[in-house]
Amino acid sequence: MREPRLYTTSADYAYQELRHRIITKQLKPGQRLPEVNIAVQMGVSRTPVREALRRLASEGLVIIIPNSGARLAAPTAREIEDTFLVREQLECLAIRLAAERIGDRHLRRLEEALVEEARAIEERDLETYLEVNEAFHKAVADASGNRVLAEYVENILARTNAYVVFYDPFYQNETTPTVDSHKEILVALRAHDSEKSVKLMKRHLKESISGLSRIVKD
């Protein structure tokens, strides 16, 4: 059951509601998203809907076409592969730095994310799973001590999460993800083992892209 949320603005409400519909696959890749219809459905004006669509576009979930309107993105296998290539370079750099500098505060953040991630998988809650999975990777990037790098990682995480939303068969029993890769990464970071941390991160991301690309091509 979806937990009730508190919204600070109409735009925040529209964003969260649209994002929920996308993640739960109530909306399909390539589907048109007319502002007027959405505004009427949600009981808000077009302005917060427009703001919500722009925010979703920045995350790679929506494409806004001038003089045509917005539609849900439909990324190709090539786009997914190109994006994960960039993510791999950014996250391998981040984890190399993090392994050298990580302290108790960031290690606790990673441990907490693992607990929440395992719970989300058990409850088959894709929305929460994406949030805590992203929190794990952001904590690694933050631990690098490089603020600019952390911002780039945060941006690329939002984009690759969009691909998981569209194509990962999260709700099929035989494809249920696990926290094993993240556990191994945490152990390597706790040991301040830079080389192993990078190796594990690279393997983790290659497994992710392999599964997604295969689904899109099929």
N, C-alpha and C positions, 0 to 999 in steps of 0.2 A: 504493500500500500504506500502511495506517495505521501511523504511528510509535508504538512502545510508550511508554506514559506511566508515570511514577512517581506513586503516590497516597499522600498523607499520612494519610488516614482512609478508613474504609469509606464515609462519606457523600460524600467527594470522588470515590471510585471510582464510586459509584452515580450521582452527578450527571453525571460525564463520560461514562459509558456510556449513560445515558438521552439526554443531549444529542446524542451521536453517532448514536444510533438515530433521533432526530427529524430531524437535519440530513440524514442519508442516506435519509430518507423510508421507513425501515422501520416507522415509526408514522405514522398518518394523522390529520389534523385531526378533532377530535371523538372520537377513540378513547379508551375507558376505560383507566385505568392502575391496576389493582388492586395495592395494596401487597404483599399476600401473594404473588401470582404473580411479581411482579418480584423480591421478596426471594429466593424459591426459585430463580429463574433465575440470579440473580447470586451466590447462595451467601452472602448476608448476612442480618442480621436486619431487621425492619420499620423500626426506628428510623432507620438511615442512609437508607433508601429514602424515609421520610417527610421527612427533612431535605432530601434531594435534590429532591423534588417541590416543597417550599416555595421552594427556591432557583430552580427553573425557573419557578415561578409569579411570582416577583418580576421575572423577565425577560419575562413575557408569553407564555411557551411553554406553560404549563400553567394550568388553572383548577381550583381546589380548591373543591368544593361541600360545605358542612356536611351531615353525615349521609348523604352520597351518595358521597364519594370524589373522586378526581382524574381528570381527562380532559384530553387534549390540546386546546389552544385551537383555535378556528375563527373567527378575526376576520372581520368583515364589511367590505365596501368602505367604509362610513361610518366604522367604527372606524379603518381604515387612514388615511383622509383626515384625520380629526380629529387623529390622532397625528402625522402628518407636518406638519400646520399648526403644532402646538406645536414640533416639532423645528426647523422652518424659522426660527421666531422666535428660539429659543435659539441655534441655530448661526450665524445672521446676526449676532446680537449678539456672540457669541464671536469670530467671525472679524474683525469690525470692530475689536475690542480687540486681537486677536492681530496684525493687520497693523501696528498702531502700536508694539507691544512686542516682537515676535518676534526671537529672537536665534539664534546659530549652533547651540546645543544642540537647540532645537526644530526648526530647519530640517533638521538631520541626522536627527532622528527621522522626519520626514516623508519624506525621501529614502529611508531604510531601509524604511519601510512601502511605498513605491512599488515598490521592487525585489521585496519579498516578495509584494506583491499581484500583480504581473505574473507571477511564478513560479506562484502558486496558480491563476491563470486558465489559464496554459499547461498545468498539470497537471490541471486541472478538479477541484480540491480545494476544495469549497465550505466545509468546516469551517475550513481555514486562511484562505481568502479572507475569510470573515466576521471572523475574528480580526484580520487585518491591515487590513482596511477600517475596522474599529472603531478600531484603533490610530491610523490616520491622523486620523480625526475627533477622537479624544480628545487627540491631540497639539496639534491646532488649539485646542481648548478649554483645554488646560493653558497654552498660550502666551498666552491672554487675561490671565492673572495673577489671575483671579477664581475662587477655589476653589469657592465656592458654585455659580457658573454651570457650572463644569467637572463638578461632581457631578450637576447636573440633566441636562447633556448626556450623561453616561455612562449615566444611567438611561434616557433616551429612546432612546439608541442600542441598548441591549439589547432594548427593546420593538420597535423597527422592524426589527431583525435577525430577530426572530421572524417577521415578515411575509415577509421574504425567504426564510426557511427553508420556510414553508408554500406560497408561491405563485410565487416567482421560478423560471422554467424554466432554471436555471443550466446544466443538463447538455445543453441543446439547442444544437447548433452555431450556429444562426442567431441565437441570443440571447446569445451569449457577451459578458460585459461587458468593458470596456476600462479602462485607467488614464488615459485622455486628460483627463477632467474634473479628476482629482486633480493631474495634471501642470500644468494651467493654473492651478489654485488655488495650487500651490506657487510658480509663477513670480510671481504677483501678490503673494503674501505676502513673497517675497524682495525684491520692489521696494517693500514697505511701502505698497502701493496699497490703501487701505481700501475705496474705492468699487468698484473692480474686483473685489476679493476677495469682497465681499458679493454683487455681481451674479453672479459665477461660482458661489458656493455656492447661491444661490437657484435658479439654472438647473439645477444638478446635482441638487438635491433634488426639483425639479418634474419632472425627467425620471424620477427613481426612482419617485415616486408615480404618475405617469402610467402607467408600465408595469405596476405592481402592481395599480392600481385596474381597469385594463382586463382583466387576467387574472381577477380575482375576479368582476367583473360578467359576464364571459363564462361 
